Amino acid sequence: MTRIDDLPAAAGVKSEDIVEAAGMPVGSGNMKPEYDPRLANEDLAPLREQKWSSYNIFAFWMSDVHSVGGYVTAGSLFALGIASWQVLVALLIGIVIVQVFTNLVAKPSQKTGVPYPVINRAIYGIKGANIPAIIRGLIAIAWYGVQTFLAAESLNIIFLKFWPGSAALLDVGFLGLSALGWISYAILWCAQAALFWNGMETIRRFIDWAGPAVYVVMIVLAGYLVSQAGWQNISLDLSAGEPLDFWASIPVMITAIAIVVSYFSGPMLNFGDFARYGKSFSAVKKGNFWGLPVNFLFFSLLTVITASATVPVFGELITDPIHTVERIDTPFAILLGGLTFVTATVGINIVANFISPAFDFSNVAPHKISWRTGGMIAAVGSVILLPWNWYSNADAIHYTLGVLGAMIGPLFGILIAGYYVAAKQRILVDDMFTMSDKGAYWYTKGYNKNAVYTVLGAGIPTILIGVLPKMIADLGGFDVSWLGNYTWFIGCGLGYLIFVLLERANPQVPSLDDLTAGVSDGSVEVAGGTIELQPAAQ
């Protein structure tokens, strides 16, 4: 490991930026003397050891699925007006698509041991990699605030049940949130920050426990409601009105598939941030299989059974688990349910919206921004956005997150095309950490112009497709707003196609066919590039 004394004094490097390897033990990052401090710290350097098992990856997906948002999304699919078997087929197709693409984006990071923003240096250029990093980081900040707000709503219910006097705090507030809401939000904000600050190993242990714990409570909740309703009154069809005929249901099934893929598009894009810890690519793929198709289908069935039971038990369909627990109206149920959904939301927030910006913002200036600092930038930014003011406004979500979310598809397509087609799965690992104009990924002043052109060429049309149809419909024009459900697919396809065509017309990504030393070759089981280790810190 490079000691702080060995680095140029002019670089302005602080000790905490070098020795804090994303909460891992000191020396976990394979820092080499030749790595430029403007591109490397122990958070971003290739890992010395990759220890996560398939269960750790499985638990990651449990934390991502077991949330209020996941519950509502799964329940909404069964209310689309199509038969329950069609919903299950759409769920299966959608989640298998997610699994396939997740495996594709996992491979480059697992093979090289670096997070999502760093692997992009091989595609976008040493400096150009900050483009996808900042876009993904901004998306995470926005959703971090939303998820924390949703968890705070669960905590509010506990306060109101056990401290009735706290209801007075609902009548006082500022910046659009009640005093009680601020208290709950602050408690959860600090709890999440404390969990994050303790590092990746603490986070791994948390998600290893949280996913199964949420399952236990969900199964108990479903069992209780079914016992109250009677199994004969349970239906997997939550839709109101006449069901659609077969041909009319096909477009709805396709929409359901698109919804599933879009729901997972964020964590799917930066899944390399977690796959880098996998002890093997086979372990990552196994974890993805159990965590995605198996886990998501079981959770979806559990969700629809629970939601269906609310009709005979409470006289109305309730698709929000927080409100379901609230209606049971017993102290133990409210306490257990409230804490469970707080835990579930904290789990998805940490894995989907805290880890990503931590690496993304650290990538912008590694010598100044550590992994922890990057994460705290996201946490503070989430409060500044005041998410509770616009979360309930569909137009605000559509025109803000819609624009950012539309960029996920193009970024995904570029990464896949860059790694598998242009680079042929061969990455010169050490060259991702040099600012030398002789480096393989310097390109043109640090930018691969083909990647930049593709971001614009694929991103602008995708944003327009995501935004304009709704705007036209709102103004009284023709309604093709359904196109917004497919922006990920459109953007991914455009990003892939444009980048491949530009690279064929004017190749920029270097061919490493004649090199073996220091090259991570994803086409073989044992890849080089991270094998040559520097002595660990004493």
N, C-alpha and C positions, 0 to 999 in steps of 0.2 A: 504493500500500500504506500502511496505517496504521502509523506508527512507534510504538515503545513510548512515546516521550515524549508522543505525542498522546493516549494513553489515560489515563483517570482514575487517579490514584495510588491511590485507595481500592480499586480493583478487585483489587489484589494480583497483577497480571500479571507474570510473569517473561519475560525476553527470549526464552528458549529455547522458550516456549510459543507465541510469536508468529511467529518467523522460521523455524521448522523446518516446512516444508510437506511432511510425510510423506516426508522424505528427498529431496524435489524441490529444485531451485534456489530460493534465497531470492526471494520475491516471486511464487511460482507460484500462491499462493492470492489470489483477488481480494478482499482485505480492504477494506472501506469504512469511512469514519469513523463512520458511524451504526450499524455492527454492534456489538451488545452483547457485551463480552468474556466475559460469563457464557454466551454461546452460540456464540462464534466464536473460532477461531484459524486459522492458515494451513492446518492439516491439514483442517479441516472446511469452510472457505470455498469457494465455487465456483472451479473451476480457470480460470486465464487461458487456457491452451492445453491441448487434448486431442489427444495425439499417437499413442496406441497404434493399431497397424494390426490387420488381421484376423489376421495371423500371431501377434501378441502374445496375442490372445484364444485362438487355437488352442493356443498353447504353454501357456497357463494351464490349459486342460482336459487337455492331455497330462500336466501335473504332477499334476492332480487324479485322473486315471484310473490312471496308472502307479505304483501302490503295491502293497505286500503285501496290503493290504485289498482293493484293486480286483481283484487277481489271484485271491485266495481267493473273493471274491464272484462273479466271472465263472465260475470253475470250479465253484462250488456249484450254479449254475443248470443246468449240463449234467449234474448228478447228481440231478435232481429226479424222474427216472423217465419223462420225456416224450421224444419223438423229438427229434433234434438240430435238424431243421427247425422244430419247434415252439418250441424254445428260441430260435432265431435270430429267429423272428417275434415272440416275446415281448420279446426284447432290442430289436428295432427299434421296436416300439410303445412300450415303456417309455422309450427314449432320445429318441424323437421328442416324447413328452409332456414330458420334461425340457427339450428344446430350445425348445418352444413357451412353456413357463412361464418359462424363463430369459430369453427375449426380452421377455416381458411385464415382468419385474421389472427388466430392464436399462434399459428406456426412460426412466423418470423420472430416474434418476441420470445417464444419458448426456446427456439433454437439459438438465439443470440443472447438471451438473458437480459434484454433491455426493454423498457416500457414503450408504450405506443408512440409518444412524440419523438423518441430517439430513433426508432426504426424508420420513421418518416424522413429522417435526414438522408437516407439512401435513395429516396424517391424524389423528394422535393428540393433537396440540397441542404447543406448545413444550416443556412439561415432560413430557407424557404419552409423548413419543417415547422416554423413558428406559426404559419398560416393555419394549418389544421389544428394545431395545439390550442391556439387562442379561440378559434371557433368552438371547439369542443369544450373548452374551459368555460366560455360564456354560457353555453347551454346548461352546463352543470350548475353554475351559480344560480340561474333562474329556477331550476327544478329543486335545488337544495332548499331554497326558501319556501317553495310550495310544499314540499314534503315535511319540512319542520312545522309549518303552519297546520298541516293536516294532523300531525302527531299532537300538536298543542290542543287541537279540538278534542282529542281523546282525553287528554289530561284535564281539560276543563270539566268534563263530565265527572271525573273522580272528585275534583274539588267541590263541585256543586252538590254531589251526593253526600260527602262526608263532612263538609263544612258549609252548611246552607247559607251562612252569613256571607259567603264569598259571592253570592248572587248580586250583592250591592255593587261589586266591582264591574259588573257588566254594564252598568249605567254610566260609568266614567271611562273615558279613554282619550286617546290622541293619535293622530296620524292614521285614523281609520280602524284602529284596533282597541278593544276594551282593555281596561287595566288588568282584568283577569287573563285576557288573551296574551298580554305582554308578559305577565308573570310566567304563564305556561310556556310561552315561546322562549323566554330567557332561560328557564330551567333546562329545556331540551337543547337549546343552542349550546349551553355550557356543558351538558352531559356528552353531546356528540363531539364537541371540541376536545374534551378530556380523553374520550375514547380514541379519537384520531391521534392526539398528541402522543399517546403511548406507543404508537407505531404499528406496523403491519402484523407483527406477531400477535399483539393484543387484539387487533381487529380480526385476525384469523381465528383466534380462540373464541371471540364473541360470535362470529357468524357460524362457527361450528356448533355452538350451543343454541343460538337464537332460532335458526331454521327449524330444527326438530321441536323446540319448545312451542313455537307458534302452531305447528301441526297438531301437537297434543291438545292445545286449547281449542283449535278449530274443530277437531274431531269430537271433543266433548260438547262444544256448542251445537254442532250438527246433531249429535246423538240426543241431546236434551230436547231440541226443537222437534225432531222427528218423533220422539216419544210422546210429546204433547200433541202433535198434529195427527199422528197415525200414518204408517207407511203408505196406506192406500190413498192418502191425500197428497202425496209427493209426486210432482211432475217435473220432468227435465225441460219442459217448454214454458218459458216465462213470458212469452209474447202475448200481447192483447190483440183481440180482433181475429179475423179469418186468416188462417195460414196461407202462405203463398203456394201456388202450384209448382210443379217440378221445374219447368223452364224459367219461370219468373224467379225461382229461388237461386238459380245458378249465379247471376250477378251478385246476389247478396252473399253467397258463399265466398265468392272471390273477394268481396269487400271484407269479410270476416278474416280471411287469410291475410290480407293487407294490414288489417288492424293489429293482428298478432305480431307480424314482422315489425311494424312501426313502433309498437309498444316496447320492443326489446332493442330498437335500433341504436339508442344511446350507449348502453353498456356493451352492446355487440361491437360497436366501433372501436372502443378503447379496451376491449377484453385483453389485449396484450399486456396491459398493466398488471393483470393477475396471472395470465398464462406464463409470464416470465418466471414465476415462482414454481411452476410445475416441474416435478422431478423427471418427467419424460413427456414427450408429445402424446404417447399412448395413454398415459395417466390423465392428461388433460382431456383427450377425446372421450375416455370412459366417464369422467366426471361430467362432461357436457351431455352425454347420453342420458345418464340418470337424472341430471339436474334440469334438462329441458323437456324432451318428449315425455318421459315417465313422470317427473315431478309436476310439470305444468298440467298434464291431463288429469292427474289425480287431484290436484288442487282445484282445477276447474269443476270437476264433478262434485267435490266437497262444497264448493261455493254455490253451485246451482241447487244442490239439495238443501243447503241451509237457507238460501233465499226463498226457495219454493215453500219451505215449511213456515215462513213468516206469514203467508196468506191465510191458512187456517188458524194459526195461533194468534195473530194480531189483527186479522181482518184486512190487511193490505200488504202489497209486495214491498219489501224493504231490501234494497240492494247495497246499502251501506252498512258494513258490519258494526261500525260505531253506534249507529242508531238502533241496530238490532239488539246489541247488548244493553243499551239505554232502556229499551222497552221491556226487557226482562224485569228490571226494577227491583233487583235484590242486591244488597250491599256487596256480597261476595262476588256475584256475577259481574257487577259493574267494575269492581276493583280488578278482578282477574282479567276481564275482557279489555278494560281500558289499558292496563299495563301491557297486555299482550300486543295490542295494536300499536302502542307506543314503541315497544321493542321491535315489531315488524317494520315500522316506518323508519326507525333509526337504522335498522339493518340495511334497507334499500338505499337510504340516504348516504350511508357511509360508503357502500360499495359502488353505487352508481354516480353519486354527485359530490363526493369528497376526495376520493382517491384520484379521480381523473384530473381535476384542476390542480391538485397538488403536484402531479408530474408535469402537467401542461405548462403551468406558470413557472415551475422550476426550470423547465427547458428553455424558457426565454432568456434567463440570465442565471445560469447555475452557480456562478461565483458570488452572486448576491442573494438569490432566492433559493432556500433549501426546500425540501419536500414539505416540511412542516409549515414553512412560511407561505408556500403556494396554497396549501390547504386553508390557512387562516385568511388569506386574501379572499378566497371564495366564500368563507363563512361570513366575513364582514360585508362583502358585496351582497350577499343574500338578504341581509337586513336592510341595506340601503334601497334595494328594489321594492321594499314594502309589498311582498307578494300577495298579502291578503286583500289588497285593494284591487288587483286586477285578476286574481284567480277566478273570481265569480263572474268576470266579464268575458264572455265567449269571444267577442271581437278582439279584446286586448290580447288574449291568448293566441288567437289565430294570427294576428298581424305582428306579434313579437316573437313568440316561440315558434310560430309557423315559419317565419323567415329563417331563423337559426336552424330549426329542425330540418328544413328542406335541404340544408347543406350536408347533412349526415350521409345521405345516399351518394352524392358525388365524391366525398372524401373516402368513403368505403370503396367505391369503384376504382379510384386512383390507386389506393393502397394495394388492392388485389392485383390490378393490372401491372403495377410497378414491380411487385415482388415476384409474382408467378410468371409473368410474360416477359417483361423487360429485363429484370435481374436474373431470371431463371432460378430463383431461390438461393442465389449465391450473394452473400453480403461480406464485404471486407470490414470486419467489425471495428478495428482500430481507427479506420479512416472516418468513422462517424464522430470521432472526437478530436479532429484536427482542423485548424483554420488555415492550413497551408493551401496555397492555390495549386499545389501539386497533388493534393488529396483527391481520391476517387470521386468524392461527393461535393467538391467545391463548385462544379459546373460553371455558371456565369456569375461571378461575384457572390457565390453562395446560394444561388437559386437555379433550379432546373426550370428553364423557361417553358418546357412542355407541360410540366405539372402546374405551373402558374396559369398558363393559357387554358388548361383543362378545368381548373377551379372556376374560372370565369365562364368558359364555354358551356360547362355542365351546370354550374351553380345558378347563373342568371335565369336560364329557361326554367329550371326546377322551382326557383323562388316564384317566378311569374305564374307558373302552373298552380302553385300552392296558394297564391294570394289573389290573383285576378278573378278567377271564376266566382269566388264568394263575393268579391267587390261588385262584379257585374250583376250577380243575382240580387244583392242588397239594393242596387240602384234600379231594379225592376227589369233587368235584361234576362236573357236566357240563363237557365240554371244548369251548369255543368260542374257544380261545386264538388260532385263526387270524385272528380279528378284528384282532389286534395288527398284522398286516401292512398293514392299511388305514387306520391312524390318520392318516396324512398326508392321504389323500383325504377322510376324514370331517371332519377338522379344517379343511382348506382349504374344503370345501363349506359347513360351518357358519359359518365366519368370514365368507365372502363373503356368504352369504344373510342372516345376522343383521345385518351392517353395512348392507347395502343396504336392508333393511326398516326399520331404525331411522332411517336417513338420509331415507327417504321419509316416514316418519311425523313426524319432527321434525328437519329438515335442520340440520346444524351446519357442514359443510364449505362455505366461502363460494363463491358463484357469481361468477366473474370475467368474465362475458360482456361487460360494458361497459368492461372495462379492456384496454389493450394494452401500455402502458409497463411494463417490468419483469416482464412475464408470460412464462414459458416455456410455449409451446404445443406439446405433443407431437404434435398432429394435423397439424403442418406440418413440412416438412423442415428449415427454418432457424428455430430457436427463439430468442426473446429472453430477457432476464433475466440473461444472463452477458456480454452484448455490451458493456455500459457498464463499462469497466475503469478502475480507479484507476491513477495513475502507478506504475510499478514502483519498488521500492526501489533507491536508488542505492548 
